[in-house]
Amino acid sequence: MNTEHVLTPEMILPEQASASLLVGRVWSKTEGGPCPVLLDAASGQVLDLSTLAATLSELLEQENLIAALQDRAGFAALGTLSAFLDGSAGELLAPCDLQAIKAAGVTFADSMLERVIEEQAKGDPLRAQDIRKRLAPVLGDSLRGLEAGSEKAAEVKALLQDMGLWSQYLEVGIGPDAEIFTKAQPMSAVGCGAKVGIHAKSHWNNPEPEVVLAVTSKGQIVGATLGNDVNLRDFEGRSALLLSKAKDNNASCAIGPFIRLFDGSFTIDDVKSCEISLSVKGAEGFEMTGVSPMKAISRTPEELVGQLLNDNHQYPDGAVLFLGTMFAPTKDRRGAGLGFTHEIGDVVEISSPKLGRLINRVDHSANCPAWTFGLSALMKNLAQRGLL
C-alpha cells in the first residue's frame, strides 16, 4: 500500500454500508487481473461480477442491474475488503474502466472567484492575496446565489464587463454553456489507497474534492462516488491553454472507493443535498479542512450531464463526471499570503457520509507508479482469462 498505515474498511466505507449497493473494481491476485466487483458489506466479502460483465462499463449499461445484483449466490468471493486494503488479495482500483473521465469546471461561486484570481495573478501565488482582497467584495456579492444561464446572470455579466472584471471563468461559471473537459484518459485514474501525483515543477497546487457521477451511454445517471481532481493552480493561472498540463498528469485523478448505485435508499436527491468534506494532513503537522455543500452548485447534476452527453456528443462506453468543487484552499502554508500548496507526503481524505472516504497520499507524478495497464492490456488480459 502507498499510505503510511494500512486502510481498514471502517475508514473508507459509507455509513450504513450494509444497506448500500457498492460496486467497483479490484486487481485480484487470484484472477490475475482487474475484476468488476460488488461489496457484500455484511460479510466483508468482495464478490466477482465478471460472470455478469467483463468490465464495469458494461456492468453499468445493464438495464436491470439492481435486480441482477440481488441474488449473490452466483458471484464468487475474491476475498475480504480488508485483504484488498492490506494488499494480500490485490488492491482497490478506480471504479471505472472504459468510461470517459470528464469534469465540469467552475460550477461553484467560491471556486469561480479563485479561478478569476488565478487568471489575474498569472499563476503567481504572491499576487493572489492582494487580488483576492480587491475582487472578493465585488464578485462575491454579485455571484452569491446566482443561477447559471439565467436572465439575472446575463445582467451580472453586463455589469462586470462594464467594470472590466469579466473573465473566461465567469463565462463558463454563470453563462449558458458549462465547462466540460477531459480530466484523464480511460483506465488512468487511481483508486483509494494509491498515491496521487503533482507535477514537480508546480509550486501552487491543491486537491479538489468532488462528487463523481456514473453515467451510461444513454445519459442515465446510475450512481455516484468521490473524486480528487488534483489541480496545478500555477500552470492553469499562467494560461487556460495549459489546462491539460494542469489537470492530466500521472496519478493526478483519484476516484473511489466504490460507486454507490441509485436504488430505493440512495438517489440523485441525496447527491444534491450531500456535503463533501476535505482533510489534508502534512508530515510537518500542517492540517487543513473544508466542506463543499452540493446545495451551493450553480448548475444541477442533470444539466451538467445534459451538456456532457447529447445529440452533439456521445460516449458509447459511458462516462464518469466530476461535478466541480466550491472548495479552493487559501490557508497559508509556506508563508504569509502564499496560500495553500501540497507538500510531498500529504494525506488527502475526501469524504461524505453516504459515499464513504477516498484516501490518498501525495507524491510527485514521476514518483507515482507509472500508468502501464491501458485499454490494449485490458483486452488482452480479459481474453486470456476467457472473459471476452
VOGU-3710 file (C-alpha; in Angstrom, 3 decimals, decimal comma):
1> mntehvltpe> 0,000/0,000/0,000  1,083/3,582/-0,625  -0,324/5,010/2,557  1,753/5,016/5,723  -0,793/2,906/7,574  -2,943/0,209/6,021  -6,513/1,306/5,475  -9,420/-0,568/7,034  -12,992/-0,992/5,759  -14,273/1,209/8,582
11> milpeqasas> -12,088/4,058/7,341  -13,448/4,112/3,786  -16,996/2,741/3,739  -20,118/4,928/3,883  -22,423/4,989/6,856  -24,939/2,133/6,768  -22,738/0,365/4,229  -24,736/-2,844/4,577  -27,748/-1,039/3,099  -25,717/0,381/0,189
21> llvgrvwskt> -25,197/-1,146/-3,245  -21,467/-0,630/-3,751  -19,771/-1,656/-6,989  -16,216/-1,052/-8,083  -13,049/-2,640/-9,401  -10,180/-4,540/-7,842  -6,979/-6,068/-9,125  -7,288/-9,663/-7,998  -4,137/-11,689/-7,453  -6,218/-14,855/-7,660
31> eggpcpvlld> -7,744/-13,959/-11,036  -4,607/-12,279/-12,339  -6,304/-9,095/-13,444  -8,986/-6,463/-12,880  -12,495/-7,524/-11,891  -15,749/-5,591/-11,554  -16,971/-6,306/-8,047  -19,843/-5,930/-5,622  -19,095/-5,385/-1,950  -21,121/-7,537/0,414
41> aasgqvldls> -20,676/-5,210/3,366  -22,415/-7,554/5,797  -19,791/-10,278/5,312  -16,975/-8,019/4,200  -16,523/-10,121/1,056  -15,654/-8,670/-2,339  -17,744/-10,531/-4,929  -16,585/-11,055/-8,519  -19,104/-9,783/-11,091  -17,104/-10,964/-14,116
51> tlaatlsell> -19,780/-13,558/-14,919  -22,268/-10,693/-15,256  -19,982/-8,283/-17,124  -16,299/-8,288/-18,038  -15,909/-4,541/-17,417  -17,504/-2,030/-15,095  -18,565/-0,017/-18,115  -20,534/-2,986/-19,445  -21,955/-3,677/-15,990  -23,374/-0,178/-15,581
61> eqenliaalq> -25,045/-0,369/-19,011  -27,335/-3,204/-17,867  -30,934/-2,028/-17,627  -31,915/-4,365/-14,779  -28,674/-4,120/-12,852  -30,207/-3,585/-9,407  -32,320/-6,725/-9,759  -29,372/-8,711/-11,132  -27,330/-7,911/-8,023  -29,936/-9,162/-5,563
71> dragfaalgt> -29,114/-12,871/-5,903  -25,455/-13,053/-4,954  -25,103/-16,831/-4,887  -23,603/-16,914/-8,379  -20,860/-14,390/-7,612  -17,604/-15,897/-6,338  -15,846/-14,286/-3,384  -12,416/-12,901/-4,238  -11,505/-12,182/-0,619  -12,371/-9,714/2,073
81> lsafldgsag> -12,194/-5,963/1,606  -9,572/-5,936/4,352  -7,404/-8,277/2,253  -7,565/-5,883/-0,684  -6,759/-2,923/1,531  -3,705/-4,601/3,070  -2,558/-5,859/-0,329  -2,706/-9,590/0,387  -5,567/-10,226/-2,089  -4,791/-7,400/-4,504
91> ellapcdlqa> -5,739/-3,729/-4,467  -8,640/-1,376/-4,990  -8,774/0,234/-8,412  -10,690/3,297/-9,513  -14,330/2,232/-10,091  -14,273/2,897/-13,839  -12,516/1,361/-16,819  -13,674/2,037/-20,398  -15,643/5,147/-19,450  -14,504/8,608/-20,454
101> ikaagvtfad> -13,253/10,571/-17,430  -14,739/14,051/-17,686  -15,055/17,029/-15,366  -17,215/20,122/-15,066  -15,287/23,222/-14,116  -16,208/26,423/-12,310  -19,553/25,161/-11,011  -19,440/26,887/-7,606  -19,221/30,644/-6,991  -16,375/30,393/-4,452
111> smlervieeq> -14,115/28,329/-6,705  -15,179/30,550/-9,611  -13,743/33,525/-7,765  -10,483/31,668/-7,170  -10,201/30,832/-10,880  -10,514/34,521/-11,716  -7,811/35,226/-9,134  -5,520/32,595/-10,698  -6,039/34,231/-14,084  -5,353/37,739/-12,761
121> akgdplraqd> -2,278/36,530/-10,828  -0,856/34,760/-13,901  -0,031/31,745/-11,747  1,910/33,730/-9,122  0,655/32,912/-5,584  2,373/36,040/-4,204  -0,077/38,246/-6,114  -3,163/36,208/-5,279  -3,866/37,602/-1,815  -3,915/41,227/-2,983
131> irkrlapvlg> -6,142/40,391/-5,965  -8,447/38,368/-3,710  -8,942/41,384/-1,429  -9,866/43,599/-4,375  -12,144/41,185/-6,218  -13,919/39,300/-3,428  -16,179/42,174/-2,272  -17,396/42,814/-5,822  -17,582/39,316/-7,306  -18,585/37,584/-4,091
141> dslrgleags> -21,696/39,724/-3,687  -22,556/39,588/-7,385  -22,291/35,828/-7,727  -23,876/34,646/-4,485  -26,966/32,529/-5,251  -26,786/33,276/-8,960  -28,293/30,673/-11,318  -26,045/29,967/-14,280  -27,553/30,889/-17,648  -30,408/32,924/-16,132
151> ekaaevkall> -31,501/36,430/-17,108  -30,049/37,663/-13,823  -26,717/36,069/-14,749  -26,778/37,943/-18,064  -27,357/41,215/-16,170  -24,428/40,487/-13,853  -22,274/39,662/-16,874  -23,045/43,061/-18,419  -22,299/44,804/-15,096  -18,957/43,065/-14,655
161> qdmglwsqyl> -17,987/43,728/-18,248  -18,630/47,445/-17,662  -16,384/47,233/-14,578  -13,631/45,487/-16,559  -13,907/42,408/-14,363  -15,254/39,888/-16,867  -13,300/36,651/-17,233  -13,380/33,454/-19,268  -14,000/31,641/-15,973  -17,058/33,740/-15,243
171> evgigpdaei> -18,304/32,995/-18,764  -18,437/29,239/-18,099  -19,408/29,735/-14,460  -22,592/31,748/-14,943  -23,071/31,774/-18,719  -25,297/29,349/-20,649  -22,527/26,881/-21,513  -20,764/24,840/-18,830  -17,086/23,966/-18,977  -16,819/20,221/-19,619
181> ftkaqpmsav> -13,266/18,979/-20,087  -11,353/15,702/-20,184  -9,812/15,161/-16,769  -7,909/11,985/-17,605  -7,787/9,128/-20,066  -9,846/5,952/-19,559  -8,021/3,488/-17,272  -5,619/6,154/-15,931  -7,419/7,080/-12,676  -6,095/5,692/-9,391
191> gcgakvgiha> -8,181/4,268/-6,575  -8,463/4,621/-2,830  -5,140/3,950/-1,071  -2,983/4,819/-4,088  -0,614/7,748/-4,431  -1,854/10,905/-6,157  0,595/12,933/-8,197  1,546/16,574/-8,633  3,991/17,865/-11,214  7,474/18,509/-9,776
201> kshwnnpepe> 7,582/21,955/-11,430  4,369/23,106/-9,737  4,666/25,308/-6,656  0,979/26,221/-6,282  -1,456/23,318/-6,385  -4,346/21,798/-4,489  -6,778/18,904/-4,157  -10,317/19,358/-5,450  -12,873/17,255/-3,535  -15,806/16,398/-5,783
211> vvlavtskgq> -18,791/14,157/-6,355  -18,299/11,961/-9,418  -21,356/10,672/-11,286  -21,507/7,338/-13,107  -23,276/7,980/-16,417  -24,332/5,407/-19,015  -24,003/5,771/-22,783  -27,664/6,864/-22,860  -27,065/9,661/-20,378  -28,645/7,908/-17,392
221> ivgatlgndv> -27,082/8,727/-14,036  -26,852/5,377/-12,225  -24,704/6,163/-9,194  -22,100/8,348/-7,570  -18,709/8,213/-5,910  -15,961/10,586/-4,753  -13,078/12,092/-6,678  -9,966/14,205/-6,317  -9,431/16,456/-9,335  -5,804/17,263/-8,460
231> nlrdfegrsa> -5,073/20,723/-9,842  -1,952/22,800/-10,596  -3,046/26,372/-9,962  0,174/27,961/-11,211  0,059/26,111/-14,553  -3,574/26,970/-15,304  -3,144/30,504/-13,975  -0,377/31,204/-16,489  -2,702/30,267/-19,330  -6,020/28,470/-19,621
241> lllskakdnn> -4,486/26,708/-22,640  -2,301/24,821/-20,148  -5,396/23,148/-18,693  -4,287/19,695/-19,846  -0,907/20,125/-18,153  -2,594/21,458/-15,032  -5,109/18,614/-14,836  -3,848/15,478/-16,584  -0,620/14,142/-15,109  0,360/10,693/-13,932
251> ascaigpfir> -1,820/9,754/-10,911  -3,476/13,180/-10,863  -7,002/11,732/-10,878  -8,300/9,687/-7,948  -11,779/8,120/-7,852  -13,409/5,871/-5,262  -13,650/3,949/-3,134  -16,826/2,488/-4,712  -19,717/3,674/-6,869  -22,887/3,709/-4,812
261> lfdgsftidd> -25,697/2,728/-7,158  -29,034/4,513/-7,098  -31,722/2,338/-5,521  -34,532/2,805/-3,029  -32,151/4,001/-0,314  -29,964/6,345/-2,379  -30,998/8,702/-5,188  -29,860/11,760/-7,113  -31,563/13,883/-4,456  -29,091/12,502/-1,913
271> vksceislsv> -26,279/13,682/-4,176  -27,796/17,140/-4,457  -28,034/17,505/-0,673  -24,724/15,931/0,344  -21,668/17,706/1,703  -18,157/16,775/0,605  -15,507/17,146/3,305  -11,783/17,574/2,732  -8,909/16,940/5,107  -5,232/17,440/4,300
281> kgaegfemtg> -2,593/16,420/6,833  1,092/17,085/6,269  4,098/15,352/7,754  5,162/18,646/9,356  1,901/18,856/11,340  0,008/21,091/8,929  -3,730/20,423/8,804  -6,438/21,885/6,627  -10,117/21,069/6,426  -13,013/22,281/4,342
291> vspmkaisrt> -16,539/21,444/3,242  -18,193/21,717/-0,164  -22,021/21,601/0,061  -23,640/20,417/-3,150  -26,574/22,746/-2,481  -24,292/25,632/-3,466  -23,689/24,339/-7,009  -24,765/26,728/-9,774  -25,963/24,038/-12,200  -27,842/20,840/-11,400
301> peelvgqlln> -26,121/17,484/-11,926  -28,724/16,663/-14,585  -27,933/19,857/-16,503  -24,210/19,116/-16,411  -24,793/15,583/-17,676  -27,005/17,034/-20,406  -24,172/19,298/-21,514  -21,761/16,358/-21,409  -23,757/13,824/-23,405  -26,326/14,791/-26,038
311> dnhqypdgav> -27,018/14,734/-29,786  -23,777/16,629/-30,363  -21,511/14,248/-28,432  -21,786/10,600/-27,464  -19,857/8,288/-25,130  -20,596/4,694/-26,179  -18,828/3,278/-23,104  -20,400/5,768/-20,720  -18,596/8,368/-18,641  -17,744/9,382/-15,119
321> lflgtmfapt> -18,265/13,092/-14,496  -16,649/15,217/-11,788  -19,194/17,851/-10,734  -16,755/20,505/-9,538  -15,999/21,902/-6,105  -16,572/25,120/-4,198  -13,501/24,466/-2,071  -10,414/26,365/-3,250  -7,974/26,256/-0,311  -6,367/29,549/0,688
331> kdrrgaglgf> -4,863/28,678/4,100  -1,249/29,874/4,142  1,359/27,152/4,315  4,764/28,264/3,061  4,434/31,857/4,209  2,032/34,751/4,714  -0,049/35,458/1,645  1,177/32,396/-0,260  -1,985/30,354/0,311  -2,087/26,578/0,227
341> theigdvvei> 0,029/24,186/-1,783  0,773/20,495/-1,389  3,885/19,059/0,177  5,104/15,559/-0,594  3,626/13,087/1,869  0,334/14,931/2,421  -2,543/12,597/3,241  -5,724/13,726/1,496  -9,108/12,484/2,681  -12,289/13,286/0,748
351> sspklgrlin> -15,457/12,060/2,383  -19,232/12,168/2,507  -21,387/10,081/4,857  -23,326/8,310/2,102  -20,355/7,792/-0,223  -17,537/6,876/2,130  -13,976/8,166/2,161  -11,349/8,453/-0,574  -7,855/8,455/0,955  -4,608/9,080/-0,948
361> rvdhsancpa> -1,049/10,231/-0,272  0,644/12,943/-2,363  3,880/12,447/-4,293  5,430/13,836/-7,437  3,795/12,347/-10,521  7,107/10,918/-11,707  7,458/9,029/-8,421  3,970/7,509/-8,538  3,610/4,113/-10,195  3,657/4,632/-13,960
371> wtfglsalmk> 0,395/4,021/-15,802  1,110/0,968/-17,959  -2,153/-1,026/-17,965  -4,271/0,601/-20,646  -7,087/-0,492/-22,941  -4,991/-2,893/-25,025  -3,633/-4,563/-21,898  -7,143/-4,870/-20,503  -8,467/-6,539/-23,658  -5,552/-8,991/-23,751
381> nlaqrgll> -5,987/-9,779/-20,065  -9,714/-10,398/-20,384  -9,172/-12,589/-23,451  -6,553/-14,675/-21,652  -8,990/-15,198/-18,777  -11,767/-16,264/-21,143  -13,957/-13,254/-20,403  -14,244/-11,936/-23,961
//
